[in-house]
């Protein structure tokens, strides 16, 4: 008999079920629900309470994504694997995902539209999600990490000629389409129990109480609308979410390539009373039922609703017991788990009791026992050689895979570095260009300012000279030679008038006093001439 502990983890709730299997007989040894704030503490409590310290554990993966590819049946398994990897790598390139950061699995199913093709259901999740789960279960015997959309199908009563939907309303809702006892399609609806529990928790400040309210709530069809409005104040938090989910399921049914015979409801929100009738009304009469584990029979001793609450955990436990699609397991086997079971030979010591009467040991190499012993020894040596070779090849293959993975990561990093360097060069070029433009603009501004500063200098100078020039002094020439240098040619019949004029230029600040100089006076007839130089203040 084999046993597995299924643990389903949502944002605030953990569901668990310890399930045993003895050939075709399946029994549930323990089950329950815990509202938690610290996942690791809650997990440790569950393992302790169910005494599951050594048994295998099967847990759900979150935030997985699904893609679908179609391929010809003529491809062998190796070619299909390469084709799937190529298709998914192309999708990652288009969506700008980091291919090396994702862990993928896939499963195959016959395409119902084309008998010569197969449909590939490709599953992917971030490697960090898997690492997070392994950290939560550090030191525990985790054997299976599987999407709930696959493992929930393990508990459904499947029939070959029946097409069904399993609507699993946990934190978010997954809709699994099954035809001919095989999973054909998976859809995610971004509505579910998380939205409802968060809304009620805001009023009650307790997720446990919010869950109990859902469990004790009855939802009515249109005929009982008046009762519904009066009975429960929390229906306003529950009904809109259920209606949105039902409408999305209706779209899935209407777009299905085949007729859906039955819809099974499960998950946290399935505990709401009459939910099957509510969905059946919205889905225009499609047969809707609460999903019950196929191996549990209705008896007075069993409260079926208690089992239904932990359907997700039961499905995960059955996945760990070998049911369902094995390709949906994201847990990588350890080195020792991948080793084949070693054959052990019962090698006899061939030690014989010494006979007191015999004085010699005679070994008969033709004896059947000797031959059997020799064959076993040779088989053991051969087996050790095979194991050693297998180990060497496995280690070499692992090293090669790691090298390839490192090479891909390195190549990706180098590409990113090259892009950064290109951007850096572009920025530097633009910076240099902008600096040149700024420098040129500054020079132009300086020139304009300088021109503006000289614009009114001469008219102002002439106005000031006009106000101070003595009547007997005449100006023959005023020249602005360089920058602020001014040269004035003046004449008068009296030298004193010219000296007086020079003094006025200084004292009135027409010219910079310290810069004013003059040439010696030159007399020509009755006229005295002088040249005065100075700088504008």
Secondary structure, DSSP 8 states (H G I E B T S, - for coil): -EEEEEEEE-SSEEEEEEEEEETTEEEEEEEEEEE-S-HHHHHHHHHHHTT-SSSEEEEEE-S-EEEEEEEETTS-HHHHHHHHHHHHHHHHHHHT--GGGEEEEEEEEE-SS-TTEEEEEEEEEEHHHHHHHHHHTTTS-EEEEEEHHHHGGGGS---TT-EEEEEEESSSEEEEEEETTEEEEEEEES-SHHHHHHHHHHHHS-HHHHHHHHHT-B---GGGHHHHHHH-TTHHHHHHHHHHHHHHHHHHHHH-SS---EEEEESGGGGSBTHHHHHHHHTTT--EEE---TT----TT--HHHHHHTHHHHHHHHHHTT-S-GGGB-----HHHHS----------------TT--S----TTSHHHHHHHHHHHHHHHHHHHHHHHHHHHHHHHHHHHHHHHHHHHHHHHHHHHHHHHHHHHHHHHHHHHHHHHHHHHHHHHHHHHHHHHTTHHHHHHHHHHHH--TTEEEEEEEE-STTEEEEEEEES-HHHHHHHHHHHHHTTSS-GGG-EE---EEETTEEEEEEEEE--
